[in-house]
Amino acid sequence: MTTDPGSEDELPALERGKDLSRIFAFTDGVFAIAITLLVLQIEIPTGLESDRDFLDRLGDVWPDLFAFAISFAVIGGYWVRNHRLMRMVNEYDHGLMGLTMLYLFWVVLLPFSSQLIGEYGSEINLTVVAYVLNLALIGISMTLMIRLIIRHKLGDPRYENDLDLTLRSSMFTVAVFLATMPFAFLIGAWTPLLWLFIMRLDPWQRKRNAIYASEKKPGHRQGSSAGGDA
């Protein structure tokens, strides 16, 4: 018995598939645009007539440069995480595509919140709160993506343990952002510096790194603990 094109019996095939190349390309493109927008928001000093003028004006734009550096590192880190996550995925469904769009929505908003913290972070603490909240929402979206991948069995079975560690690590990252949000009212735009120390304490990422480090040792059979390659 054949199924007529466009019939209800064919709909599940349209909602689930294994060709992830278009999702990869679209996601990479959005990340590239978001990173480009970060640097475009830094104003070039005008009216420079001497080296002293340059140094003086450089001092005026350093908050924007600081916000750019932090946001570049954050977006780059999330791109690496997303790339690593999608390497563990075999197929997609409608839910994963929807959560991917939500995830990218918050990524694209980051240049705006980054400009806020660059312009007003030293004066208005709520701009720092908005920036941290933006990052937390990116992390929450990624956490939901990983949870859906596990529940809908979209991942490669070889990476089952790795996906679980990635989920817990993503939840830890969100918790760090939310926990440090009140510090915005105490130290303002310096709040992101706390993440440089706290993120290194992530026990699940440390466990994942330890597993892959042990699998790279001579004589160790790869794929026995966390999956294939990192």
Secondary structure, 3 states (H helix, E strand, C coil): CCCCCCCHHHHHHHHEECCCHHHHHHHHHHHHHHHHHHHHCCCCCCCCCCHHHHHHHHHHHHHHHHHHHHHHHHHHHHHHHHHHHHCCECCEEHHHHHHHHHHHHHHHHHHHHHHHHHHHCCCCHHHHHHHHHHHHHHHHHHHHHHHHHHHCCCECHHHHHHHHHHHHHHHHHHHHHHHHHHHHHHHHHHCHHHHHHHHHHCHHHHHHHHHHHHHCCCCCCCCCCCCCCC
